[in-house]
Amino acid sequence: MASDVHALRPARRADAEAIWDLLKEATADLIGMGSLPTSLPDAQQMCAETADNVAALATGSFELAEGQKRRIFFVLMNTATDRPVGVTGVTFKRLVPNLAVQVTTSRDGQGLVMVSTSVPWTRTELDSSYLAPEARGQGLGVLLSRGRLMMLHPVHRQIPATIASHIRGRFDPDGSAPFWSCFGAHFAPQWTTSGQAELALANDAAELDRLAGHRLPVTAIVLESLGAVNAASLPAFHLLSSEGLVPNGMYDPIDGGPTLVGELNATTSGQRRNHGRLTFGKQGATDSLVSVVSVDRFQVIRTAAGVGPSGEVIVDGSTANAIGLAPDTLVAIASVDGT
């Protein structure tokens, strides 16, 4: 774990400029991460939307209309510098079409085909995560990826219970996805690269229909590009697998990456999660995620912590002070290593 204290929390309106400063120089790392901001106005909109949705969740007034999606964007802050070092998010969707490719037996029974479908699906999607290079290798990926789940548990009655994550597939060094030439380029030739397709679909959801309802044979070339996880996404894939999410046989129609799914109450963090009042100390400490239970003040840290004989959550005082937590604050704790 990092020596500095880092806290994951929902983004605030005032965070937008710092978030964009973090992302604007990371173009090469953000290939295929369509859920992250691509401009300062985009970051401002996402932060404003997050503030509104957190307020609705905190007051119990959060609702999703049919066909609607609403988002919470998270920022990972270095409390020593008060600067972001990472971002992630979740998007709640109610009966929003999900475009996917599945592999099945051909109609003549003589081989395999890949079939694209677009069907309404209610789910909580785990959006793309980005961690600054200087913050990698310090255990912060766990905090970034799994910490957001700690906010979902207190509001589980207001959000879709199914958790889904679309993991990036293979990308060539030039930033193109080889699966695109195997599948989507046959039906949307006006998008000559996977990047163009990603941008077009992000800007106009109606374009999804161009890629739905098609089938092609599964060839050896297809198998090389379908289902493989991007090297940069493998840590997230393994983290989500440790949370209990499993591949469901759906693949991204652009990059061929897999979709992982699970139920929120069955996730590892959900099953390990306990509550208690915060107290300062060092006894019985294990590697843990510790979060504020209050939705409107939510933040989560990864730190050495323990549970006392009366259920109190024991955290080092200097760590708690770094994120403004006072003794007797109601918090949740979930061990990282399973103890």
N, C-alpha and C positions, 0 to 999 in steps of 0.2 A: 504494500500500500504506500501511497505517497506520504511524504513527511508533512507537506502543507495540508490544511483542511480544505476539502472540496465539498460543495453542497449542490445537489441537483434540485431545482425548483421550477415551477412554471414561469415562463418568460413574462416580463412586465413591459408595458408600453415604452418605458425609458431604456429598455435593453436593446432596442432595435439597431441602433447605430453600432454598438459594440459587437453585436452578433454579425452584422454585415462585414465589419472589419475583420472578423475571424474567418469568414467564409470566402470573401472575394478573392483572396490569393490562393485558394485551394481548388482551383478548377479541375486539375488532373485527378484529385482524390474524390471528386463529387460526381464522377460519371455514373449515370444510372440512378442517382439519388434525387428523383423528381419531387420528393416531398419537402426538400429543403429550399429556403429562399434563394432566388436567383438575382435579386436586386434589393436596394435599400427600401423602396416602397413595398416590395413583397415582404420583407422582414417586418416593416411597420404594421402591415395588415395582419400578419400572423400573430404578432405580439398583442395587437388590439383584440383580435378574435379570441385569443387565449384568455385575456383578462376577463372578457365578457363570459366565456364559458366556465371559467373557474368560479366566478361569482354565482352563476346559475347552479352549479354543482354544490356550492357551499350552502346555498339557501334551499336546496331540494327542489328547485324549479326547472331543472334541466330536462328538456324533452327533445326527441328526435321525430320529425315528421317523416312520412314515407318518402323515400327517395332523397332524404337529406343527409348531409355529412357535416360534422362539427369537429374541431380540432383543439388539442392542447399541445402547445410547443414548449419544450423544456430546455433550460439552459444549465450547463454545469459551470459553476463559478469557483474560481480560486479565491477563497475568502481573504487571503493575505494581500492580493492585488486588486480584488473586486473586479476582475476581468473574466470573461467567459473563456473556457478552454474546450468546450464541447457543446453539442446540441443534439436533441432527439425529439421525438414527438409520438403522439397517438392520434388516430382519427376514428371517430365513432360514426358508423354508417348503418342506416336502417333501410333495408331493401334497395340498396344501391347496386347496380349491375357490377359483376366481377368478371372481367375478361380473362380467360385462362385457356391453356392448351392441355389436353389430357391424351394419354396413350391408351389405345384399346385395340382389340382384335378387329381386323378388317371385315367388311360385310361378307366377303367370299370365304372367310375363315382361313385364308392362306398366308396371313402375315399381320404385322402391326401397322396401325395408322395413327397419326396425331390429329386430333379433332379440336377445333376452337369453339368455345361457347361463351356466351355473355348472359348470365342469369342473375336476378336480384338475390342479394345475400346480406344478412344482418350480421355485423361483426365489429369488433374493436381492432383496428389495424395498428400494428406497431410500425411506425414510420422509420425512415432512414436515420442513422446516427453518424455523427462525425466527431472525431476527437483530434485536437491539434497534435502535430507530430511531437512537440516537446512534452506533451502530457501522456504519451503512450508508454506502455511497459511499466505502469505504476499501479495497476489494479483498478484504474478508473473506468475501463470498459465495462466491468461488472456493474459499477455504480450507474453508469450511463444507460446500459441496456436493461438491467433488472430493477433499478431504482424507480423507474416510472411505474412499474407494476404496483409498487407500494402505495401509490396514490389511487390506483384503480380499486383496490379492495374496500376502502371506506365508502365508495360511491357505487358499489357493484349493482345496487338495485336500480340505478338510474341509467346504466350503460349496457350495451350488448355484452352478454356473458362469454361469447366465443371470441377468443383471441387469435388473430391471424398475423403472419409476418411474411412479406414477399422478399425473399433473399435474392440478391443480385447473382446473375449467372456469369458465364465466361465473357471476358472482354479481351480483344486483341490489343497489342501495344498501341495501336493508333486510336484506341477508344471505341472501336466498333464491336458489336456483339455478333459473333459468327452465326448464332441461331437465327438472326434476322434474315440472312440470305437464304436460310433453309426453309423458312416459313413465311413470315410477313411480307417479304419483298415480292412474293408471287401474287399477292392480292392488293398490295398498296405500292405499286412501283414508283409512284410519285415521290415517295420517301426513299431516297436512294441509300441512306444510312440509318442505322438504329437510332442514332442521336436525333435525326430529323423526325423519325417516328415518335420518339419519346416526347419531343417538344410539341408536336402536333396534337398528340393525345392529351397532353397536359393542358393545352390551350382550348381544346374543344372536345368535350366528352362524347359528343355525337359521332365523332370520328371512330369511336370504338366499333361501330357497326361494320366498318370496312374489314375488320379482322375477325369477325364472328361468323360461325356457321361454315367453316372450311375444313377440309380434310386432305391430308397428304400422306404418302407412305413414309414409314420410318426407315431411313437408310443408314448405312454405316456413318456417313457424314453427319447426319442428324444426331446419332448417338454420341458423337464426339462433342457436340455442342449443347445437348439437352441435359438439364439436371445437375450439371457441375456447378459448384459454388465458387464465386470469385474469391481469389486468394485473400483479398482485403476484407471479405465478408465472412471468412471461415470462423474467426473468433466469435462473431455475433451468432452464427449458426450453432456453434457449440454451446454458447451461453443459453440460447433459447431452448436448445435440446435439453440442457440440464434443468430448465424450468418445466419440462414436461411437454413442450410443443413437439409435434411430429409432422413429417411430410404427409400431405393429403392427396398426392398424385396430380396436383395442379401445377402448371409451369407458366412463367411469364411469357407472353406472346412475342416480346421483343428480345429479351436476352436469355430466355430458357431457364431462368433460375427457379428453384422450388418454392412452394408455399408451405409454411409450417402453421399448424393449428393446435389449439388446446382450449380447455375451459378454464376460466379465471379461477374458480374455486378449487380446481385440481392442480394449479401450478405449484411448484415447489415452494415459492415464497409465500403463497397463500396458506399452505399446509403448515409451514414452519412459523408463521407469524403469530406473535404474542403481544399483549399490551401491558403497560405498566407505567408508573410514575417515575420520572427521571430523578436519579440521585447521582452524586459525584463520588467516584472512587475508582479502584483498579482491580478489585477482586473478581476472580472467575471470568476473566475477559476472553472472548472468542471473536474471530473475524465475523462482523455482522453488518447488516444494513439497519440503520436506526432512522426512523422518520417521525415527523410531527403528524399527529392524527388529524388535527384541525385542517380542513381542506383549504380554507382561505389563507392559512399560514404554512402550507405544506412545504417541507424541504426534507431531503434525505441525505445522509452521509454514510460512508463506509468507514468503520472504525472498530477498534477493539472494544467490546462491550460484554456485559454479562447480565444475568437475571438473579436477583437476590432472593432470600428465603421467603420474603413476603410478596414476590412478584415485581419488585421494583427493578427498573432498568438502570444498570450501573455504567456510567460513561466517565472518562477522564474529564475533569473540570475545565481544563484549558481547551479541550476539543469542543465541549459544549458552549463555552463562552465565545469561541470563534464564530459560531453561527447564531449567537444570541439566545441560546436555550437556558432557561432558568430552572432550578430545582423544582420538582413537583409538576413539571409539564407532562401531560399525557402523551406518550410516544408508543410507536410500534417497533418491534425488533424481529428480525429474521436472520438466522445464521446463514453465512455464505457457504460454509463447508459441510453443512449437514449435521453438525453437532447440536 
